[in-house]
Amino acid sequence: MACKQVSSRTWQEIALDVQKYRDKTIDEVSPPISDVPTHLPLNVTNVPKDLLTSTEISITETPPEELLIAIEKRQYNCKEVTNAFLRRAGLAQKLVNCITELLPRQALARAEELDRYLVENGKPIGPLHGLPISAKEHIGVKGLSAHGAFVSWADRINEDNAHVLKILHEAGCVVFARTTEPQSLMHLETASNLYGVTLNPFNTALTPGGSSGGEGALLGLRGTCLGLGTDIGGSIRSPAANNGVWTLRPSTCRIPVSGVAVPMKGMEQILPILGPLSTSLEGIKLCMKTVIAARPWLEDVSLLPLPWRENEDWLRQQDGRTRLKIGVLWSDGVVKPQPPITRALKEVTGSLKAVDEVELVEWLPWKHDYAWDVTVGLSTNPNCRRLIWNSQTALYFCDGGKDEKEIIDASGEPWLPLSNFIIKEQPHVEYRDVDSIWKWTAEREKYRAEYNKCLVSDPELCRSCADRKQYGTSERLTSSSALLAQVLHLH
């Protein structure tokens, strides 16, 4: 439900106040964070090394799994680890504009508490004892903002921590930074009227991706080693790829998303997920194992009661050999990949062919462009029978974008180009009545069943099905694959 803008301030005044608050939190870090040079290269990833101490560089460039061992062995204490990341995150903000606020007071207090616990008990408080983590701003932190990059929501305050942050707190984490997201939360870049544009640290002329672009950029600059983002159509996958870090798009209904500030609360047709980004693969595994081990489904009934299956041998063949089967999708049949993507796929498959324990299977997409028809729905406007864009705007914007429009318009903030494009410029973004929603939800379920049949059967099934010949010729602008997992509700 949209909220009315009650502030007498202009949107510009609200944005300025929010930025002043952010800058104040950075100024509270001690020792003070140095100014960055006026003239910077496009690639700013090495700039922090010139402005931090050798110990701070060592701490912030250590993978999370190794950092946890170092803390347990008391090579570092939690307070110095937290402060090192606070200082590097502050530099990241000055370089690429990725921070909504730092939390030096509460983070350092938490770190000191954890240091005392380790001394008094001789063991960590949990599996992530002392690990600093960051989170996308709309993932709720008690007593702090819940604006989701909407100016009219700037004064909203979280009444409690998001469920996932409660779990990670119990495991010993230290939340120390919150990061930027785009207006409408529906961009594959990160820009808002509250904070401006977030840049890619590897090339500041490019985007870090979105909508969890603040997390991606902060990780790319090693201003955090583990962060949390959210995803519907690629919002953690895009920033991870653009910034050279690890992520996992968890299955739908796997990680709790309660406590996240979003429009259209209660919408069930296209479900978001929450997932980790990290500087290491092991960091992803540590986060996932920790959250799943807490059995969050006991509190959140929407979640699957499924344990982390690390110790079970899912790769054992009937002959006793262990063999990993990997599907290779060269194209989704909607958009031809750019040459660097195809080259990378060839390099990876070339290496895997030499591994006896790996079996490669060429995976042919099953009606991926039809998945867009199901997700977007065909417009009732007779002049728009084929879709001109690949957005999830029918089953996603079932209200015709009404909630998003009201929230943006409430403050008078300008519509940014990508928000305008995804909501206002698409002729198929229209109000859906109950019959239409039921129709397209039923089509979604039918498609899920068809795709599952391919997944659990021989991939040759997809190759031989005549129906797929009528698909794969769409002229849409971007790949269907990013949203496919949401359509399928993969578990």
PLY file of the C-alpha trace (Angstrom):
ply
format ascii 1.0
element vertex 491
property float x
property float y
property float z
element edge 490
property int vertex1
property int vertex2
end_header
0.00 0.00 0.00
1.42 3.39 -0.96
1.96 5.92 1.83
1.12 9.61 1.59
3.95 12.14 1.64
3.33 14.20 4.77
6.57 16.16 4.88
6.46 19.85 4.02
9.97 19.60 2.58
10.63 19.42 -1.14
12.07 16.23 -2.52
15.40 18.01 -2.99
15.47 19.02 0.68
14.65 15.47 1.75
17.42 14.06 -0.43
19.91 16.59 0.92
18.98 15.68 4.51
19.42 11.98 3.77
22.83 12.57 2.22
23.94 14.77 5.12
22.97 12.00 7.51
24.95 9.46 5.47
28.01 11.72 5.44
27.71 12.22 9.21
27.85 8.47 9.80
31.01 8.29 7.70
32.56 11.18 9.64
32.04 9.22 12.86
34.57 6.60 11.76
37.92 6.88 13.53
40.65 7.50 12.52
39.03 9.88 10.02
38.70 8.55 6.49
41.04 10.26 4.06
39.80 12.22 1.09
40.37 10.48 -2.22
42.47 12.12 -4.96
40.72 14.64 -7.19
41.90 12.98 -10.39
41.16 9.28 -10.43
41.61 6.49 -12.97
38.54 4.73 -14.33
39.54 1.66 -12.31
39.57 2.77 -8.66
39.89 -0.66 -7.04
43.51 -0.05 -5.99
42.97 3.44 -4.54
42.14 2.18 -0.99
45.54 0.51 -0.79
47.17 3.95 -0.89
44.99 5.29 1.94
44.74 2.43 4.44
47.26 0.87 6.81
48.89 -2.44 5.92
46.87 -4.17 8.63
43.60 -2.71 7.33
44.47 -3.84 3.81
45.31 -7.33 5.03
42.07 -7.64 7.02
39.76 -6.35 4.29
41.35 -8.47 1.57
41.13 -11.69 3.57
38.34 -14.07 2.50
35.57 -14.38 5.11
36.27 -18.02 5.90
39.91 -17.19 6.69
38.94 -14.08 8.62
36.74 -16.16 10.94
39.67 -18.45 11.70
41.96 -15.49 12.37
39.41 -14.00 14.80
38.95 -17.29 16.62
42.72 -17.67 16.95
42.86 -14.04 18.16
45.19 -12.96 15.40
42.70 -10.11 15.02
40.01 -8.96 17.40
36.49 -8.19 16.23
36.82 -4.47 16.91
39.85 -3.96 14.68
38.30 -6.09 11.93
35.07 -4.08 12.06
36.90 -0.76 12.05
39.04 -1.81 9.08
35.91 -2.53 7.05
34.26 0.69 8.23
37.22 2.68 6.94
37.39 0.84 3.62
33.63 1.18 3.15
33.94 4.91 3.80
36.53 5.14 1.05
34.28 3.10 -1.22
31.54 5.67 -0.74
33.87 8.48 -1.75
34.94 6.54 -4.83
31.69 5.06 -6.18
28.75 6.36 -4.08
27.53 2.99 -2.77
26.66 3.66 0.90
23.40 4.84 2.47
24.88 4.80 5.96
27.69 3.35 8.03
26.99 2.10 11.55
30.21 2.77 13.46
28.75 3.16 16.94
26.51 0.11 17.01
28.92 -2.02 14.98
31.89 -1.30 17.22
29.78 -1.85 20.33
28.72 -5.20 18.94
32.34 -6.05 18.08
33.48 -5.25 21.62
30.70 -7.45 22.98
31.91 -10.32 20.81
35.53 -9.79 21.88
34.49 -10.01 25.53
32.51 -13.16 24.85
35.48 -14.87 23.21
37.78 -13.98 26.11
35.29 -15.04 28.79
34.07 -18.24 27.13
37.10 -19.31 25.12
34.98 -20.06 22.05
33.06 -18.12 19.37
29.45 -17.13 19.99
28.45 -18.71 16.69
29.73 -19.82 13.28
30.11 -16.23 12.00
31.64 -14.75 15.15
32.88 -11.22 14.47
32.30 -11.24 10.72
31.33 -7.77 9.44
28.44 -7.84 6.96
26.66 -5.24 4.86
23.08 -5.18 3.61
21.02 -3.48 0.94
19.15 -0.61 2.58
15.63 -2.00 2.20
16.59 -5.07 4.28
15.34 -3.84 7.63
17.59 -2.82 10.52
15.73 -1.88 13.69
15.56 1.87 14.31
17.00 2.75 10.91
15.55 3.86 7.58
13.18 1.78 5.48
12.90 3.95 2.37
13.77 1.50 -0.43
15.14 4.47 -2.45
11.73 6.21 -2.52
11.90 9.86 -1.43
8.39 9.73 0.04
9.50 6.86 2.29
12.59 8.69 3.59
11.18 9.12 7.10
10.00 5.52 7.51
11.80 3.63 10.28
12.09 -0.12 10.76
10.40 -1.37 13.90
12.46 -4.54 13.94
15.35 -6.31 12.23
14.65 -8.37 9.14
14.34 -12.07 9.94
17.57 -12.94 8.12
19.51 -10.32 10.08
18.23 -11.74 13.35
19.59 -15.12 12.35
22.96 -13.72 11.32
23.17 -11.67 14.53
22.68 -14.82 16.59
25.47 -16.43 14.53
27.87 -13.63 15.53
27.79 -11.22 12.59
28.38 -7.48 12.87
26.15 -5.35 10.61
28.27 -2.30 9.79
27.05 -0.83 6.47
23.90 -0.34 4.41
24.03 0.12 0.66
22.31 1.84 -2.25
19.48 0.64 -4.46
17.62 2.26 -7.38
14.33 4.09 -7.56
11.48 1.55 -7.90
13.93 -1.28 -7.01
13.47 -2.43 -10.60
16.63 -1.29 -12.41
19.65 -3.30 -13.51
21.67 -0.28 -12.51
21.64 1.72 -9.28
20.43 5.33 -9.34
17.98 7.22 -7.17
16.95 10.78 -6.39
18.01 10.23 -2.78
21.65 9.36 -3.45
22.40 9.78 -7.14
24.25 7.22 -9.25
26.37 4.35 -7.93
29.41 3.58 -10.11
31.35 0.45 -11.03
34.74 0.44 -9.24
36.42 -1.41 -12.11
35.30 1.27 -14.56
33.48 4.27 -13.13
32.07 5.06 -16.56
29.97 1.88 -16.23
27.25 0.62 -13.93
27.79 -1.81 -11.03
24.47 -3.40 -11.96
21.32 -3.43 -9.91
19.23 -3.42 -8.06
21.69 -4.56 -5.38
24.36 -2.42 -7.05
25.54 -0.80 -3.84
26.41 -4.23 -2.46
28.17 -5.21 -5.68
30.26 -2.05 -5.79
31.18 -2.28 -2.09
32.28 -5.88 -2.51
34.23 -5.00 -5.64
36.21 -2.47 -3.59
36.57 -4.98 -0.73
34.65 -2.64 1.56
32.81 -5.75 2.78
33.42 -9.47 2.46
29.82 -10.62 2.82
26.66 -8.74 1.93
22.95 -9.30 1.50
20.88 -8.32 -1.53
17.52 -9.13 -3.07
16.60 -10.40 -6.52
13.68 -10.84 -8.90
15.09 -10.40 -12.40
18.84 -10.52 -11.70
19.27 -8.00 -8.88
22.02 -9.88 -7.07
23.30 -11.79 -10.11
23.91 -8.66 -12.17
25.93 -6.80 -9.48
27.96 -9.91 -8.71
28.85 -10.37 -12.38
29.60 -6.68 -12.92
31.91 -6.50 -9.92
33.67 -9.86 -10.11
32.33 -11.39 -6.89
30.41 -14.49 -5.88
26.68 -14.84 -5.36
23.96 -17.45 -5.15
20.41 -16.87 -6.28
18.71 -19.14 -3.71
15.60 -21.07 -4.56
12.32 -19.26 -4.02
11.00 -19.62 -0.44
14.44 -20.69 0.82
15.75 -17.62 2.69
13.36 -15.41 4.73
12.45 -12.09 3.12
10.24 -10.79 5.93
11.31 -7.35 7.11
12.22 -6.08 3.64
10.71 -2.73 2.57
9.02 -3.10 -0.83
5.91 -1.83 -2.63
3.04 -4.17 -3.48
3.14 -6.11 -0.22
1.14 -9.30 -0.54
1.72 -9.75 -4.27
2.32 -13.49 -4.86
2.56 -13.90 -8.64
6.30 -13.09 -8.93
8.17 -13.71 -5.68
11.44 -12.02 -4.72
14.33 -13.81 -3.06
17.07 -12.68 -0.69
20.60 -13.93 -1.12
24.27 -13.43 -0.24
27.10 -11.84 -2.20
30.69 -12.47 -1.12
34.31 -12.12 -2.06
34.62 -15.93 -1.90
32.58 -19.01 -2.72
33.11 -20.26 0.81
31.58 -17.04 2.12
28.39 -17.83 0.18
28.30 -21.35 1.60
28.91 -20.12 5.15
26.04 -17.65 4.93
23.60 -20.12 3.41
24.49 -22.91 5.84
24.12 -20.58 8.80
20.71 -19.28 7.77
19.34 -22.72 6.86
20.73 -24.26 10.06
18.56 -21.83 12.04
15.45 -23.54 10.57
13.80 -20.25 9.63
10.68 -22.11 8.44
9.69 -22.56 12.09
8.98 -18.83 12.20
8.20 -18.09 8.55
5.62 -20.57 7.27
6.20 -19.53 3.65
9.65 -21.16 3.65
10.55 -24.69 2.60
11.63 -26.92 5.51
14.68 -28.10 3.62
18.09 -28.56 5.31
21.44 -27.65 3.75
22.37 -30.90 2.02
26.14 -30.65 2.05
26.93 -34.06 3.50
24.77 -36.13 1.16
26.38 -37.56 -1.94
24.07 -36.46 -4.73
26.63 -37.20 -7.41
26.99 -40.95 -6.89
26.14 -42.96 -10.00
24.78 -46.52 -10.06
28.25 -47.79 -10.91
29.58 -46.17 -7.73
31.40 -43.38 -9.52
30.88 -39.76 -8.61
29.95 -37.69 -11.63
28.65 -34.13 -11.90
26.30 -33.40 -14.80
26.42 -29.79 -16.01
23.99 -28.32 -18.51
25.40 -25.77 -20.95
23.00 -23.13 -22.25
24.68 -21.42 -25.21
21.69 -19.18 -25.84
18.22 -18.87 -24.37
16.71 -18.60 -27.84
15.61 -15.05 -27.12
18.80 -13.02 -27.28
22.17 -14.09 -28.65
24.87 -13.64 -25.99
27.57 -11.04 -26.52
30.89 -12.48 -27.81
32.71 -12.21 -24.44
29.99 -14.34 -22.82
30.21 -17.00 -25.50
34.00 -16.96 -25.27
33.84 -17.48 -21.50
31.43 -20.39 -21.94
33.79 -21.98 -24.46
36.74 -21.59 -22.09
34.85 -23.15 -19.20
33.42 -26.05 -21.19
36.81 -26.66 -22.79
38.38 -27.07 -19.37
35.54 -29.20 -18.02
35.75 -31.64 -20.91
39.11 -32.74 -19.56
37.63 -33.60 -16.16
36.53 -37.23 -16.01
34.13 -36.59 -13.12
32.11 -34.08 -15.16
29.53 -34.78 -17.83
28.50 -31.89 -20.08
25.03 -31.75 -21.56
23.95 -29.20 -24.12
20.76 -27.73 -22.69
18.20 -26.43 -25.13
15.85 -23.81 -23.64
12.27 -24.89 -23.21
10.04 -22.08 -24.51
11.97 -19.33 -22.73
10.27 -16.60 -24.72
6.91 -18.13 -23.89
7.94 -17.74 -20.26
7.93 -14.03 -20.93
4.43 -14.21 -22.38
3.32 -15.98 -19.22
5.10 -13.52 -16.97
4.31 -10.37 -18.88
0.99 -11.42 -20.33
-0.31 -10.17 -23.63
-1.79 -6.68 -23.60
-5.51 -6.32 -24.12
-4.67 -3.42 -26.41
-5.19 -4.83 -29.97
-2.33 -2.64 -31.22
0.14 -4.37 -28.88
-0.34 -8.09 -29.45
3.37 -8.89 -29.33
5.45 -7.67 -26.46
8.19 -5.16 -27.18
10.11 -5.70 -23.97
10.91 -8.57 -21.69
9.74 -7.22 -18.36
7.81 -9.06 -15.70
5.28 -6.25 -15.83
1.95 -8.14 -16.14
2.11 -10.66 -13.31
4.50 -8.33 -11.53
2.59 -5.04 -11.93
-0.86 -6.57 -11.60
-2.13 -3.20 -10.36
-0.88 -1.47 -13.50
1.98 0.06 -11.50
-0.45 2.00 -9.29
1.42 1.40 -6.02
4.83 2.37 -7.44
3.36 5.43 -9.16
1.74 6.68 -5.97
4.90 6.19 -3.92
7.10 8.02 -6.44
4.62 10.81 -7.11
3.91 11.42 -3.40
7.14 13.40 -2.96
7.24 15.06 -6.35
10.56 13.41 -7.12
11.34 13.05 -10.84
10.82 9.73 -12.54
14.21 8.33 -13.54
14.46 6.97 -17.10
14.48 3.28 -16.19
11.56 3.64 -13.78
9.64 5.48 -16.46
10.56 2.85 -19.03
9.54 -0.17 -16.98
6.23 1.22 -15.73
4.94 4.12 -17.82
6.27 3.40 -21.29
5.15 -0.23 -21.51
1.68 -0.54 -23.07
1.14 -3.92 -21.39
1.49 -2.46 -17.87
-2.20 -2.32 -17.13
-4.58 -3.13 -14.34
-5.35 -6.85 -14.22
-8.71 -8.01 -12.96
-9.08 -11.25 -11.01
-9.90 -13.27 -14.11
-6.74 -12.07 -15.86
-4.55 -12.77 -12.84
-6.00 -16.25 -12.49
-5.51 -16.92 -16.20
-1.85 -15.98 -16.25
-1.11 -17.64 -12.92
-2.58 -20.84 -14.33
-0.40 -20.43 -17.43
2.62 -19.96 -15.16
1.83 -23.21 -13.33
1.37 -25.08 -16.60
4.72 -23.83 -17.83
6.38 -24.82 -14.57
5.08 -28.37 -14.99
6.37 -28.56 -18.57
9.79 -27.28 -17.62
10.02 -29.63 -14.67
9.29 -32.54 -17.03
12.33 -31.51 -19.07
14.50 -31.15 -15.98
13.74 -34.58 -14.57
13.73 -36.34 -17.94
16.39 -36.72 -20.61
17.31 -33.29 -22.05
16.70 -34.83 -25.45
13.02 -34.42 -24.63
13.33 -30.68 -25.11
15.32 -31.20 -28.29
12.69 -33.42 -29.85
9.50 -31.56 -28.86
7.92 -30.03 -31.91
6.27 -27.30 -29.87
9.53 -25.56 -29.19
10.00 -24.82 -32.89
7.47 -22.02 -32.65
9.57 -20.21 -30.06
13.03 -18.74 -29.94
12.55 -16.00 -32.52
11.51 -13.15 -30.26
12.85 -9.66 -30.85
12.97 -8.66 -27.20
15.82 -6.65 -25.90
17.40 -8.73 -23.14
17.68 -12.32 -22.05
14.74 -14.19 -20.57
16.99 -16.29 -18.35
17.35 -13.83 -15.46
13.69 -14.00 -14.48
13.12 -17.63 -15.42
13.91 -18.92 -11.93
11.24 -16.63 -10.49
8.66 -17.83 -13.00
9.48 -21.45 -12.23
9.67 -20.87 -8.45
12.62 -23.27 -8.49
13.14 -25.27 -5.29
0 1
1 2
2 3
3 4
4 5
5 6
6 7
7 8
8 9
9 10
10 11
11 12
12 13
13 14
14 15
15 16
16 17
17 18
18 19
19 20
20 21
21 22
22 23
23 24
24 25
25 26
26 27
27 28
28 29
29 30
30 31
31 32
32 33
33 34
34 35
35 36
36 37
37 38
38 39
39 40
40 41
41 42
42 43
43 44
44 45
45 46
46 47
47 48
48 49
49 50
50 51
51 52
52 53
53 54
54 55
55 56
56 57
57 58
58 59
59 60
60 61
61 62
62 63
63 64
64 65
65 66
66 67
67 68
68 69
69 70
70 71
71 72
72 73
73 74
74 75
75 76
76 77
77 78
78 79
79 80
80 81
81 82
82 83
83 84
84 85
85 86
86 87
87 88
88 89
89 90
90 91
91 92
92 93
93 94
94 95
95 96
96 97
97 98
98 99
99 100
100 101
101 102
102 103
103 104
104 105
105 106
106 107
107 108
108 109
109 110
110 111
111 112
112 113
113 114
114 115
115 116
116 117
117 118
118 119
119 120
120 121
121 122
122 123
123 124
124 125
125 126
126 127
127 128
128 129
129 130
130 131
131 132
132 133
133 134
134 135
135 136
136 137
137 138
138 139
139 140
140 141
141 142
142 143
143 144
144 145
145 146
146 147
147 148
148 149
149 150
150 151
151 152
152 153
153 154
154 155
155 156
156 157
157 158
158 159
159 160
160 161
161 162
162 163
163 164
164 165
165 166
166 167
167 168
168 169
169 170
170 171
171 172
172 173
173 174
174 175
175 176
176 177
177 178
178 179
179 180
180 181
181 182
182 183
183 184
184 185
185 186
186 187
187 188
188 189
189 190
190 191
191 192
192 193
193 194
194 195
195 196
196 197
197 198
198 199
199 200
200 201
201 202
202 203
203 204
204 205
205 206
206 207
207 208
208 209
209 210
210 211
211 212
212 213
213 214
214 215
215 216
216 217
217 218
218 219
219 220
220 221
221 222
222 223
223 224
224 225
225 226
226 227
227 228
228 229
229 230
230 231
231 232
232 233
233 234
234 235
235 236
236 237
237 238
238 239
239 240
240 241
241 242
242 243
243 244
244 245
245 246
246 247
247 248
248 249
249 250
250 251
251 252
252 253
253 254
254 255
255 256
256 257
257 258
258 259
259 260
260 261
261 262
262 263
263 264
264 265
265 266
266 267
267 268
268 269
269 270
270 271
271 272
272 273
273 274
274 275
275 276
276 277
277 278
278 279
279 280
280 281
281 282
282 283
283 284
284 285
285 286
286 287
287 288
288 289
289 290
290 291
291 292
292 293
293 294
294 295
295 296
296 297
297 298
298 299
299 300
300 301
301 302
302 303
303 304
304 305
305 306
306 307
307 308
308 309
309 310
310 311
311 312
312 313
313 314
314 315
315 316
316 317
317 318
318 319
319 320
320 321
321 322
322 323
323 324
324 325
325 326
326 327
327 328
328 329
329 330
330 331
331 332
332 333
333 334
334 335
335 336
336 337
337 338
338 339
339 340
340 341
341 342
342 343
343 344
344 345
345 346
346 347
347 348
348 349
349 350
350 351
351 352
352 353
353 354
354 355
355 356
356 357
357 358
358 359
359 360
360 361
361 362
362 363
363 364
364 365
365 366
366 367
367 368
368 369
369 370
370 371
371 372
372 373
373 374
374 375
375 376
376 377
377 378
378 379
379 380
380 381
381 382
382 383
383 384
384 385
385 386
386 387
387 388
388 389
389 390
390 391
391 392
392 393
393 394
394 395
395 396
396 397
397 398
398 399
399 400
400 401
401 402
402 403
403 404
404 405
405 406
406 407
407 408
408 409
409 410
410 411
411 412
412 413
413 414
414 415
415 416
416 417
417 418
418 419
419 420
420 421
421 422
422 423
423 424
424 425
425 426
426 427
427 428
428 429
429 430
430 431
431 432
432 433
433 434
434 435
435 436
436 437
437 438
438 439
439 440
440 441
441 442
442 443
443 444
444 445
445 446
446 447
447 448
448 449
449 450
450 451
451 452
452 453
453 454
454 455
455 456
456 457
457 458
458 459
459 460
460 461
461 462
462 463
463 464
464 465
465 466
466 467
467 468
468 469
469 470
470 471
471 472
472 473
473 474
474 475
475 476
476 477
477 478
478 479
479 480
480 481
481 482
482 483
483 484
484 485
485 486
486 487
487 488
488 489
489 490
